[in-house]
């Protein structure tokens, strides 16, 4: 099993969700986060005053998938979130040791 974490631009969420549904991913957790990478923020104008926005709004998507679906899920996220511009985000993939569904006590793949 794999734990996939993706940090994406907020406006790409609907496309990413649709792409993941298409490849059979049934659930995910989405968190609003702020951060920066190579973008290093930007300057904005507010009521005539210029200020620097260091942290940009992003969304963090987390999902657990079977090994056989992992590559499809990664490709779905990457293609749906890609705009070709700086700040499209990143995808992190880690091994997932164990999953337990609390309600039924199902374990691992059955719990996904």
Buried (B, 14 or more C-beta within 10 A) or exposed (E): BBBBBBBBBEEBBEBBBEBBEEBEBEEBEBEEEEBBEEEEEEEEEEEEEEEEBEEBEBBBBBBBBBEEBBEBBBEBBBEBBBEEEEBBBEBEBEEBEEBEEEEEEEEBEEBB
